[in-house]
Amino acid sequence: MIRQTKMMIVARAMGLFTGLLLTASLSIAQQRPVEQVKPALSEDQLGHLRHIVELARQLPGDWRYMEPREMLSYDAYQFQMAFISYGLAMVQVNYTPAYRELYENAQLALIEKMLRRDVWAPTWLPIIEMEPFKNYLPAGKEWRDPVREKNIMYSGHLLQMVSLYSVLYQDTRFDKPDSMVFELPGLNGFRNGYSHDTLAELVFRQFEESGHVGIECEPNNVYAECNQHAALGLIHYDWNHDSALGDVGELFWQKAEELEFIATGTSRTMYHYRVAERELIDEPYAWSDGWNGLMMHAWKPEVVGRHYPAQRDSELAGLLDQNPERWSQRWSSPYVSYDFGFLAAYAAELGDEETVTAMLAYASEHFHPQSSDGRTFFPRRDVIDAGFLEGDSINPRVPEDKYGQHELGTLASNALLPFAVLNPGRGLERLYDKRFVMSALSGNAPEVVNIQYPEVMVTSAHYEEEASVLTLQIKPGTAYRGLVDIGIGNLNDTQTYSVLIDDEVVYELSQGAVTKVTGGPGFADWNTESATLTVSLPIDSGRHIELVSEYAVNHLDVAASVAATR
């Protein structure tokens, strides 16, 4: 290989580069150690990814597949959209960091939906009028504003979503005043506007004013899991704003350990903390263990790792119990859907493949997964006393299995189970690892653009800065008909690049000119204005594409020479 590469360099100097490139340019992927080969989405994962992407892309006010049985539940729109957002961010950073456009558009759509009155009003406005919650709301404030105070179960998610978006796409639109507006029309209405800055400062202030006990979800009630989102939102906010607001999260967790938000003896997560009474309600559930542990693993994995085994072992057997009598008692509860979904997502984040496999196998057997137009999903299922809702075309009635009926809410079906399917293990932890994210998302590096979704599904897209190599794997989508365009942007027209398709060098881009080196599939074009190379080709059953810079070839040659002398 060393000799071949040396010959290639000499030949290039002689103007014979194209002819010798065929023999000298093995796939970069073939030359990397196995452990460095990047992960790719499977067919099953693509189906679940397609489902949540399509949910994000639905028009504002279109809640197909997302309607909760009750708005005052964890199936409310705000929770579904938040966890879909986290799942999409996790997929992009772990599987396709060099392909952003689909995810960016979906994330922006989710944030815009999150700001809609039909999302926050049906949950928050009834709560502030309920006994005993309203007794903890001092007079003289506009409590209908959903982010002003004591509603971290909404404002924490919004902050985390906006912070994620700002970091992943370096888009400052939410830094502008009144970029997030909440209003109720009418004579007794209100209109309050916020920016990313004012929202982050508001959340930070509430942490401080609480004495770091945490911010209330409903008035007077602090939940550990909801405050994780606030802490994570501040962490990502700091990355882009040269601030240290996220340090308050450490103070919160110090207080949480002092109060035993996670019980020392059992490792179980408290239900909630009543602020006025200074009372810890210690009622463990799989959903609270799973929710809190899932999100905390992003920033305190060592703490979570200590508690996870006991939490899993306390609940898993009951969730997977196939005894009809015990099963019917377990699955008649509406909370079991949250228990199952959060524990599955939690196990996936911890990389517990055995547990995830068992839970997803159970889901496939009992939750009646459906596939339609490239989407794979578990439909909502309502168990009401002895029967079902009749269902409709979106949330159809499904038959009983041999054990009867399973309650399945929209949070589990649309967000938590896809999260479990899509997480490669430690997916959230990597999303909050600054060195990993900034390396994966090199701002001016070559990236995949102008993809014709859903004709083309990108299963893997990575740029390796050290080697100067972009690798891309694609598969045909549901609308695939023939030739498709694959764009590669952020290229330097003063540099030479080789394009490999299925490990064969097909094109060379040099000085703004594209040369077809071999008789491989399709054709290619260079756009100087956009600095984008477009390759048009049939996908067939899938393609592996690499963009290798001249620097990469030389880099590998030097590395090989050094290695040979050792």
N, C-alpha and C positions, 0 to 999 in steps of 0.2 A: 504493500500500500504506500509506503514511504517513497519508493522509487517511482511509482505511478504518479503520485502527486507532484514530485519534483519535475518529472517529464511534462506534466500538465502546465506547470508554471512557465517552464522554458518555451513550450509550444505556444502559450498565450503570447509571450513576448515576440514570437515569430509570426503571429497572426493566424496560428493554427489551433486556437483554443477550442473552437466548436467541434472539430474532428476528434480531439482526444478526450473531450469531456465525457463522452459515453463510456470510456473505459476507466476513467479516473474517479468519477463522482458516484460513489456508492451512497445510498440513502443515509442521511445523518442519523436517523433513528436506528439504523443497523449498527452504527458505530458507538452508540451510547450504551452504558451499562443498563441492564434490564430494569433496575430499580428507578432509573431516571425517566423511563418511558411514561408519558402522561396518561391519566385515566380517560376513558371515553364512555359516553352514555350508551347503555344497552337499548335494545328495542323496547323492552318493557318500561324502562325509565323515560324514553322518548314519549311514550304514550301518556304517562302521567305529567311530564313536563308540558306537553302540548295542551293538556286539559287546563292547567293553571295559567298558562300563557293566554289561552282563549278567554278564561274568566277575567283576566286583567284587561283584555282588549274589548270586552263587551262595552257597548255605548253607555254613557252615564244614565243611570236610572234603570238599566236592564240588569235584573238580578236573577236571571235564569240560573238554575243549579245551586243558587246561594241562599234561597229563602229559608230562614230559620223557622222552626216550629214556634219559638218564642223569641221576641227581640230582647227580653231581659234574661239572657242566657249567654253562655260562651259561644253559642252559634251566631250571635249578632254579627252584622256585616263588618264592624270594625276589627274584630278578632280574626275573621277569615282573611280579610285583605292584608292585615299585618303579617300573619304567618305565611301567606302566599308570597309577600314581599321578601321575607327572610329566606324562604326557600329558593326563590329566583336568584337572589344575591349569592346564596351559597353555591348554586349550580354554576353561575357565571364564573365566580372566582376559582372554583375547584376544577371545572371541566373546560370552560371556554373563556378564559381571561382575555384572549386576543379577539374575541367576537362579542361585541357589546351592544350593538344597535337594537336588537330585538328586546333585550333585557332592559335597556335604558328606556325605551318607549313604554314597555309594560310597567316599569316601576313608576314612571311619571303618571301614567294613567291611574295606578292604584292610589297615589297620593292625592290626585285630583278628586277621585271618588271619595277618599277618606274625608275630605273637606266638605262634602255635601251634607246638607241639613237632614236628608233622609237616612244618613248614617249615624250621626251623633245625637240628633234630637230624640228618636224613639227609645234610646237607652238612658240618656242623662236626664231629660226633662221629667220623666216619671219618677226617677230616683229622688230628686230633690224635693218632691212633693210627698214622699212616702214617710210614714212613721217607721222607725224612730229617726230616720236619716235627717229629716228637715229640722229636727230639734238641735242638731249640731251645726247649723248654718246661721251665723250671726247676721242680724239685719243690716241693711245698708250696702250690701254688695250685689253685683249682678251675677247671681249664681247660675243663671241659665247659660252663660258663656262656658263652653265645654272644656276649655283649657286653663281658665283663670286659676282654679284651685280645687283640690280634693277630688280630682277625676283622673288620676294617673293611669287608670286602666284605658283611657283614651289618649291623653296628652303624652304619656310615655311611649306608646306605640307610634304616634305621629312624629315625635322627635326622633325616634330610632329610624323610622322610614326615611325621613328627610335627611338625616345625617348619613345614612347609607347611600342614598342617591347622590349627595354632594361629594362624598369620598370616591365612589366608584366611577362617576362620570365628570368630576371636576366642573360641575355646573353650579353657578352661584345665583340662580334665579330666585331661590328662597332666602337669600341674604337681603333682598330688596324689601323696603317697608311695605306692609300690607300685602305681602305675597301669599299670606294665609288669612282669610277673612271668615269670620263667623257672624251670622246675623239672623235675626228673626224680624220679618217685616211687620208693619202695622203701627198703630198709634203708641202701643206699649212695647214696641220692639227694641232692638239694640243692634249695633254694628261695631265689632271690635276687630282690628287688624293686627297681625303679628308677622315678624320675620323669623328666620332661623335663629338670629341672635337673641331676640326678645323671648322666644319660646325656650331656648336653652337656659337663659338667665332666670326665667320664671321657674323652671324645674329645679335649677340649682338653689334658688332662694328657698323653695319649699323644703328641700332636703335640710338646709341650714336651720330654718325656723322650726322644723320638727325635732331638733336636737339629734338629727341623724337616725331617728327611729324609723323614718320612711314616710312616704307621701301616701295620703289616703286614696283608696279606690272609690268606695262609697264614703260619705261623711262618717268619720270616726273609725273606719276599718282600714288597717294597713295589711296588705298581702305581700309576702316576700317576692313572689313571682312577678307581680306587676312592677315592682321597683327595680327589678333586673333590667327591664326595658329602658327605664329612665337613665340608669347608670350606663348602659351600653350606648344610648343616644348621645350622652355627654362625652363618652370616650371618642367616638367618631367625630363629634363636633370639634373637639380639640385638635384633631389631626389637620383640619383645614383652617383653623382660626388662631393658631399660635396661643392657645389658652390652656388653662389647667382646671377647668370646671369638673372634669371627670374624676379628679382626685377625691371628690366628695363621696364617690361610690365606695372607696375603701373605708371611710368613716362610717358610712351606713352599714357595711358588713361587719365592722368591728362591733357596732351596737347590736346588730342582729345576732351575732354569736353570744354576746353578753346576755341577751334576752332569750336565747335558745330558740330562735326561729326554726332551726333544725335541732331536734332533741338530741342531747348527748348520748343518752342510753340506747335509743332506738334508731337514730338517723332519719326519723320521719319528719317531714316538713309540717310546721304548724298550719292550721286553717287560716286564722288571721289574728291580728292584735288590735284590741279595742283601746283607743288612745285615751279617752277620758277616764275609763276605768282602770287603765294600766293593766289590762288583763289579756293573757295569752290564751287563745282558744286552740287547744291542742287536739284536733280531730284529724288524723291523717287520712289522706286519700292518694290514690295512684296519680290522679291528675295534678295535684299540688306538688308531689314529689317530682313528677315528670316535667311539669312546666317550669318550676324553679330550677331544677337541675339542668334542663336543656339549655336555658338561657345563661345560667351562671357558668356553664362550661366554657362559654365564649371568652370569659375573662378570669375565671378562677378554677381552672380544670383540676388543680390539685385538691381543692376542697371537695369538689363534686366526686372525684374518684374515690375518696374515702367513704362516702355515704351511699354511692350507687348500689353496690351489691346487696346491702340490707334492704334498701328501698325496693329493688327489683324482686328479691326473694319474698318480700311480704305480700306482693300483689300478683305476680305473674301466674302462679298456679291457679288462682281463682279465676283469672281472666280466660285462661285456656282450658278450664275444667269442662270435660265432655259428659259428665254425669248429668242426665236430663233434669233431675230434681234440683240439684244445686245450680245447674246452669240457668234454669227458668227463674230462680230467685235472683241470681246475679244480673241477668240481662233484662229484667223488668224495670230496672232503675234507669231514668234518663241520664244519670251521671256516668254510667258505664261507658258510654261513647267517648267521653272526655278522658276517663281512666285509660282506656285502650289506646286512644290516639296519642295522648301525651307520653305514655310509657313506651310506645313503639318509636316515636320520634326521639325520645331520650336515649333509648338503647342504641339507635342508629348513630347518634352523635358520639356516644361513648365507644363506638366501634365494636359493640357486642353483637357479632354476626349471628351467633347461635340463637340469641333471643329474638333478633329482628327476623330471622328466617322463620322461626316458629310462629311469631305473631302475624307475619304477612301470609304464611300458609293458612293460618286460621281465618284471616280476612278473606283470602281467595275462596275458601270453602264455604263460608257462612255469609259474607257480605255481598255476594252476587255482583262481582265487578262487571262492568260493561265496556265495550269498545265500539266507538262510532266516529267516523271521519278522522281517524288517526288519534283520537283521544281515548285514554283508558282512565276509568274512574269508578269509585264505589258510590252508588247512588244513595241519597238520603233515604232513611227508612224510619218510619214512625210506628212505634208500638203504643197503642192506646187501649188500656185495659186488655181485652181479649182479642183485639183485632187491629187492622191497619187503617190508615187513611187510604182512600181509594187510589190516590196517586194520579199523576198526569204524565204527559209526554216527556217532561223534564225530570221529574222525580217519580218514576213509575212504581206502581205496586209490584213487589217481587214476591215470589212464592216462599212459603215456609220451607225450611230445610228439616231434616229429621229431628232436630231439637226444638223446632218452633220458630220463634221470631227474635230478631236482633235489633235493638235500637241503634241507629246510626245517625248522628247529627251532621250538619253541614261543616262544622269546624273540622271534625275528624275526616270526613269524606273529601273535602276540597283542599285542606291544608296540611293536617297532621300526618295522615297516611301517605300522601305524596312526599312530604318531607322525609319520612322514614325510608321510602323507596329511593329517593334521589341522593340522600346523604352518603358520601363515600366513607364516612367516619371522620370525626373531628372537623366537619365542614364549617361549623360556626366558629370553632376555635381559630381556624385559619383566617376566617373573615375578619377577626379582630386582632390578628397578628400583623402589626404595621409593616414589618420588614417583608413578610410574605406577600401582602396585598400590593405594596408599592413596587415590589419586584415583578409580580405577575401582571400589573397594570401599567407598565412603562408607558408614559404618556405619549411620547413621540415615536414609539416603536411601530413597525409594521403591524397592521391589524386587518382583520377580515371585515369587509364592508359590502353594502349593496346586495345582500343575500335576498333571494326571492322566496321568502317565507310565505306560505307553507310548502312550496315546491321543494325546497331544500331544507333539510334538518342538519344542523351542525352538531356533531357528537363530541368533538374535541377541537380546541383551537388554543395553541400556546405559542408564545414567543419566548425563546431562550436568549436573553440578552448577552450572556457571556459567550455563547456560541454564534450569535447572530443568525438564528434559524427560526423560521415560523413553520409550525406543523399544523395541519388541518385535516380533519376527517369529516366527511359529509355522507349523508344517505338521502335517498329520494323521499319526499313527503307525499302527502295525499294528492296534491295537485300536480305532481310531476308528469310532464308530457314529452320531454325531449331535451334539447340543449338548454342549459342554464348558465347564467353569468355568475362567476365568483370574483369579487373584487378584493384586491389587496391594496390598502392605502398606506399613507405615511412613508412612501418610498423616496429615496434620494436618487435623482436621475443622473448624478455624477458617479454613482456606484454601479457595479455589475452584479446582477442577480441571476441565479439559475432556478428554474421552476421544474420540480420533479413531480410527476403524476404516477402514482402507484410504483414508486421507486425507479422510474425511468426519467432521465433528463429530457424534457420536451421543448422548453423555451429558455432563451437567454434574453435578459433585458440589460442593455448597455448604452449609456449616453443617450437615453431616451428612445432607442430603437429596439424593437422586438424581433428576435430571430427564432424561427422554429428549427430546432436542432435535429429532431427526429420526426418520424411520421406518426407520432402519438395522436390522441384524440383531440378534436376541437381546434380552436384558434385563439389568439391572444391579441390585445390592443393596449396601448399606453396612452393615458390622458395626462398631458403635461400640466394643465391647469389645476387638476385635482390631485396630481401626483399619485394616480391610481392605475394599477395594472389590472385589467379585466381578462380573465380566462373563461372562454365559453366552451363547454364540453358536455357530453352526455354523462349522467351519473351512473347509469346501469344499476347495480346493486349497492354501490357505494364507491367512494374514492378516497385515497390518501394523497394529500398534496403537501409539498414542502417548498418553501422559498429559502434558498441558501445564498447568502451574500458572498461576494468575492473575499471579503474579510474572513468569513467562516471557513472557507476552504484553506486559506493561508493559516488561520488559527489552528485548525486541526493538523495541518502539516507540521507546524512548529511543535505542537504538543506531542505529535507522534515522534518527531526527531528527538526531542528531549527524553521521552520515554525509552527510545531505543538506545540511548547512551548510558542509561542507568544499569 
